[in-house]
Each structure stands twice: as C-alpha cells, then as structure tokens.
Amino acid sequence: MSESFMLAEVVASVFYISALVTIFEIGLQCFMTIFGLFLYLQSTTEQRRGRLPYIVVSFAILFISSFSAGLDALVTFRSLYTSAGPQDYIRIITILENGWHRVASTFCANAYVLIGDAVLLYRCYVIWMDKRWVMAVPTLTYLSTTAVTFSTAVLSIKQSTLGPMPESAIHTYRNLTTAFIFLTVALNIILTSLISFRLLRAHKQIASVLPDRDMSYVYKNVITILVEAALPLTLTGLGYALVEVVRLAIFWKNRPETMELVRAAYAFAILYYAFAALSPQMIIFRVTTGRSWMRHEEARSAAPSGHPSQPLRFNHALAGDPTSFASSLVAGSRGSHANDASEPSLAGKPT
C-alpha cells in the first residue's frame, strides 16, 4: 500500500469520525442550552438573578461551535466530491486547508476554546476570591493563550489571501500552533487542579462535620468535582499535547511510527475540541438548573433549610480558619439544591 493511499485513508477516516463526534456533541449542546433557557424562563425573578450571562455564553458556544462544524462539513463535501483518487484527494485537501473556510473554522474552534477557558477561569476566581493572588498564574496563561490565538489567526488570513507563505512564516505558524496547544492544556491543568483542590478540601471538611452522611451523596460529590473542574477536557488535552510532542520529534525522520502518531493525535484532538465545548456547557447547565454556585457569597451561605438527616454536630473552627470556607462551600451548595423545590429534579477540532 502506497504512502499517499495510507495518508488519504487516515485523513478520510478522521473526517468521518470527527463528523460522528460533532453530531453527538452538537446534539448534547442543543439539549443543555434549550433546556437551560426553558428553566430560566420558567423560574422566578429571584431565581433568574445572575444566570442570564451564563445563558448568553451557553448559546454563544453553541452557535460558534455549530458554525465551525458547518465549515468543516463544507471542506469534507468539497474534498470528496471533487477528488478522483487517493493522491488527488490529498492534493485537494492541501488546497482546501489554506482556504477561507478552513481559516474561519479554525478561528471559530479556537474562539470557543477561549470562551470555555474563560468560564473555567471565572469559576476558579469565584471559588478562590478570598485568595485572589492564586489567580495570577492562570490569568497570565489565559492572556498568553489569547495573544497566541490572534497571532495564529493573522498568519492564517495572510496565507489565505496572499498565497503561500515563506518557509520562515510557515515555521512561525507551526510554533504558534504548538504553543497554543500547550498553553491551553497548561491552563486547563492549572484550573482543574485549583478547582479540584478547593472542592476536595471542602468535601473532606464536611465529612468531619457530618461523618454519617449518605454514601450516595459521596458519589454525587465525585461527579460534581469532575464536572466543575472539567477533568475530561484536561485529560484529553494532556494526551493531545503529549502525542504532538512525540509526533513532532520524529516527523522529520520519516519513521514508520509517524502515521500511527498522526492517528493518535487526530483522535485526541477530536476529543479535546469536543470537550472544549461540552465542559463549559455542563458547568453552565448545572448553574441554570440550580445545582451549582454562582457567587462567592453563595459559597459562604448558611446550611440548608430542610430537615436535617442526622443529629447536628457543630464545627468549632475559628472564624479565621481557612478550612471554615470548605465547610461553608459544601453547605452552601447543598443548601441551594435543597431550597430549589420549584425546579425539576435531574440526574446528574480538527477535520
């Protein structure tokens, strides 16, 4: 089997798998955004307070990711419709990759990645508001990612409008693309670690206050941490970055492993861009359904007003004790869920 035929098979299979994943991803987004809007419109004025920005961001991610998916479908259609064989298919794909639709699709994909990272950054800021200095590193990382994104977009537009770039510009573009991958993954790791640490510390503290709580609540807390910290996004992004490091290291050596690494890189990239849209949507969905906190004050709210499930045991921590935040955080999150009786109960980009 020739190298061009193998490459054409890899690219075509990636297009097919990406289309399937995108259909599933867009479908989930449509459900979460529409159902979240329905609950918002059905809720009272008091319950709506602070949720409108989340609704707007949710629809923005949906529209941008859908537009990007539509442009990718256009590239797939044109490449398959006009090609006459494996070699011609690769030639057409190379031409279309430099077209305006691919440039716009890539920019949209990077845009909703930045919006999702902004959601995570804001949530991390809310939960660490009492120690704002913690947010210095993730904020600088986010600003660097934004700068790299716009620099990459400028080079892509120049290539699309002015024709092929010189070798130095191509090298710069590859470096910027690699930098974007590693900056976004590094940002996800930092934010996931900070949010997970705060939530795990909170649940550990509440365990000492209510040692006999129902075990189903423990599993629900694990799911909450996974969603709030966007752990799937971080894991897929980390896999994507590691595979890219190995692939770029042996790319110029014409090793036979290169093709397998291309497959792995595409697989992780598809999952990464899918979770880049789904992870913030799941967080927003928890907010719009009243199952997550929106402000720092809510994290420090009183205990639930419902009837206690066991005898109360008071935590005699000092007011200045930093662990008192953890107990208040979990108490506040359970309180907002217990008091929201009016809402229905629910269970929990490359192409």
N, C-alpha and C positions, 0 to 999 in steps of 0.2 A: 504494500500500500504506500503510495507516494506521500511525501510530507505535506503537499498542498491539499491532498484529499483528507488527510488526518486533521489538518488545521480547519478545513471547511466543515468537517463533521463536528469538531469541538465547538466552533462558533455557532453553527446551526442548532446544536443541542442546547447550548447556553441560551439562545434566543427562545427556544421552546420552553425550557424550564423557567426562565425568567417570566415569560408570559403567564404560565400557570400560577406562579407565586404572586405575581402582581394582581391577577384576578382575585385571588383569595384575600390578599392584603387590602385592596380597594373595597371589597365587599365588607370586610370587618370594619374598616373606617366608616363606610356609609352607615352601618348599623349604629356604631357608637356615637357618631355626630348627630344623626337624625333622632335617635332615642334620647340623647342628652338634651337636644333642643326641645323635644317634646316634654321632658320632665321640667325643663326650665320654664316653659310657657305655662305649665300646669301648677307650678309652685307659687307660693305667696310672695309678696314684695320683700318680706324679711328674708325668706329663703333664697331669693334671687341675688341678694346683695353680695357683690364680689365675684359672681360666677360668669357675668357677661364677657369679660376678657377671655376667659377660658373657652367659651363657646366660639368666639371670633377666631381664636388661634386654632381651634379644632377644625373649623371649616377652611381656614387658610391652608393648613397642612393637607387636607383632603383635596382641595382644588389644585394646589401646586403639584402634589404627587400624581394626581389624575392627569394633569396636563403633560407632565413628564412621561407618564406611561403611554399616553396617546402619541407623543412624538416617537417614542421607541417602537410602537406598533407600526408607525409610518415607515421607519427605517427597515423593519423586518419585511413589510409588504414589498417595498421597492427592491430590496436586495433579492428576494425570492422570485419576484415577478419578472425581473429583467435579466437574471443570470442564466447562462447556458451550460454550466457545469461547475465543478469544484474550483478550478482556477479562476474562472470568470466571476464566481461568487465572491472569492476573496478580493478580487480587484474592485468589484462594485462596493463591497463593504468598506474597503480602504477609502474610496471616494466619498461615500456617504458619511463616514466618520468625521470628515472635515467640513460637512455641510452645515447649514444654519440650524437644521432641526436637531442634529446631534449636539451642537453647541448649546442650543436652548434647553435641550433635555438634561444635559449635564449640569447646567447652571441651576435649573429648577430642582434637580436632585440634591445638589449641594445647598440650595436655599432651604429646603425643608429639613435637611440635616442640621443646619444652623438654627432654625426655629425650634426644633426638638431639643437641641443642646441648650437653647435659651430657656426653655421650660424647665429643664433639669437644673440649670444654674439658678433660676429664680426659686425653685423649690428648696434647693440647698441653702440659698440665702435666707429663706424664711425659717428653716429649722435651725440655722446657726446664727440667727440675728443677734443673739446675746453675745456672740464672739465673732464680730464681723471681720477681724483680721484673718480668720481662717479662709475667707473668700478671696484673698489676694491672688494666690496662685491660679485657681480655676478661672478667675476673671481675666487675668493676663493671658492665659492659654486660649480662652474664647476669643479675645480680641486678636490674638495672633492668627487663629484659625480664620477669622473673618477677613483679615488682610490678605492671607494666602488665597482664599476663595476668590476675591475680587481680582487679584493679580492673575490667577489662572484664567478667569473669565476674559480678561483683557487680551491675553495671549491667544486664547481660542478664537475670539472675534477677529483679531488681526489675521490669523491663519485662514479663517473662513472667508474674509473679504479681500485680503491682499494676495492670497495664494500661498504656496509652500513657504515655510519659514526656513531660515538658515540653520545650520547644524547647531550653532550656539543657542539659538532660541528654542530649538527642539529639546536640547539638553536642559535648559532652564525650565521649560514646561514640565518635563519629566520630574525634575527635582521638586517643583512646586506641587505636583500631583502627589508625589510620595510624602512631602511634608504635610499636605492636607490630611492624608490618611492617618499618619502618626499623631498629628496634633489632635484630631477628633477622637481617636482612640485613647490618647493620653487624658484628654478632658473627660471622657466617659469613665475611665478608670478612677480618676480623682473624685469626680462627683459621686459615683457609685460607692466608693469607699467611705466618703464623708457621710452620705445619707445612711448607708447600712450601719456604720458605726453608731450614729446617733440613735437609730431605731433599735438596734440590738441592745444598746445600753439602756434604752427606755424599757424594753420588754424584760430585761434582766432585773431592773429595779422594781418593776411592777410585780415580778414573780416573788420577790421578797415580801411585798405588801399583801398579795393575795396568793399564797402558796397552794391553795386547794382549788384553783380555778379549773374550769372545764378544759380538757385536753383539745377539744375541737377548736377552742379559741387559740391554742398554741399553733395549730396548723394554719389557721386563718392568718395569724400574725406572720408566719413564714411567707405566705403568698403575698401579703401586704408589702413586706420588705422587698421581695423580688420585683413587684410591680413598681413601687415607689422609687427604687434605686435603679431601675432599668437594667437589671443584671443581664438579660438575654442580649441586649444591644452591646453591652461591654464585652461579653464573651465572644460573640460573633465578630465584633470589630477587632478584638485581640487576635483571633485566629486569622482574620484577613490580613492584618499587618505582619504577622509572623510569616505567613506564606509568601507575601510580597517580598519580604527581606530575602528569603531563600531564593525565590524566583529571579530577583534582580541580581543576586550574587552569581548565579550560574547562567544567566541569559546569554551572555556573550561567549560562552564556552561551547555552545551547541551540544550540550549534554542531552541524552535521551530522556532524562527526568524532567526536562523543561515542559514538555507537553502535559505531563501529569500535574505539574505545579500550576500550569495555566488553568487546568480544570478545577483544581482546588481553590485557586484564587478567585475564579469566577463564582464558585459555589458559595464561598464565604462572603463575597461582595454582594451577591443576590440577597443572602440572609441579612447582611448588615444594613443594606438600604431599606429592606422590608421592615426590620425592627426600628430603624431610624424614624420611620413614620408611625409604626404601631406603638412603640414605647411611650412617647408623649401622649398619644391618643388614649392609651389605657389609663395614664395618670389623670388626664382631663376627665375621662369617663368616671373615675372614682370621685372626682370633685363634684361633677354635675349631678351625680346620683347621691351625694351627701355622705360618702363613705371615706372622705379624706379631708384634712385640714387645709385651710386657705391662708390663714394669717397666723403670725406668731402668738397673738393673743388667744386664739382658739387652742393652741397647743398648751397654753397655761390655764385653760378654763377649769371649772370645777368638775367634780365627779358626776357621773350620770344621775339623773333624777329618778330613774326607775328603781324598783325594789332591789336591794342587794341580794345576791345569790348565796351569800355566806356571811358569817359574823364579820363585822368591820375590824380591821387591825390598822391602827394609825401609825404613819411613818413619822418618827420624831426627828427627822433630819432638820438641821438648821436652815434658816431661810437663805443663807448664802451658800449652802451646799450645792455644788453643781449637779449632783445626782438627783436633786429635787426636780430639776427640769424634766428628767426622764420619766419620773412618776407622773408629773403633770401632763406630759405629752401623751402618754398612753391613756390616762384618764380622760383627757380632753377628746381624743379620737373616739373612744368608746362612748363618751357622752353624746357627741354629735350624732352617732349612729342610733343610740337608744332614743333620743328625743325626736328623731325624724320619722314619726309614725305615719305621716301622710304620704310618704313615697313608697313605691312597691319594693318588696324585698327581692334581691337578686343574688345568685351565687357569684360568689365572686364575679448603585443602580446601573448596574451595567447590563446592557443588552447588545 
